[in-house]
Amino acid sequence: MPRRRTLSDEQLLAMVLALIHAEGPEAATFAAVAKTSGLSGSTLVQRFATKAAMLRAALLYAWDRLDAETARLAETVPKTPEGAVALLVGLSQDYGDNAAAYGEGLLVLREDFRDPMLRARGAAWGAALTAAIARCFGSAKAPEMIARLTLSQWQGSLIWWGFGAEGPVAAYVETELRHFLAAVPVHSA
């Protein structure tokens, strides 16, 4: 008879993900996760088989959480340009206000690019986010194009914030997106 799990998969993956965010993907070893979780290394090997599989599982868990948060925000914001800004500012909240920590987080993105399954999850999230933002520009002439440009501006503002790191990231993103939308007027079809 199998032993009862002391930690659910979700609890364990949250711990692995926290370790990845705190110390980088390379730090997510069986030994480090065993120390953090209180589980034995052999238990972790039974659950994941390899370090790569554990890393993938944790990052897929992160994508699941991001998908859920994106869907939640997309449902709650008004379907207006202001709503698009609110959605992207809401998604920026988790980046924190420490540029060095944000830079460390880019190592996670590197892992997403390296793994075809994780890269596909990123592409799917990008498509869903583009559709959500496009709904905020539904009366414009080319809502999907405006959505893609807005998303590019959002990602660029995150990078520029990282270099300057003046104030909270969410405030910087909001200001930059408002400047962008003021410079690129959204006209009705």
Disulfide bonds with the S-S distance in Angstrom:
none
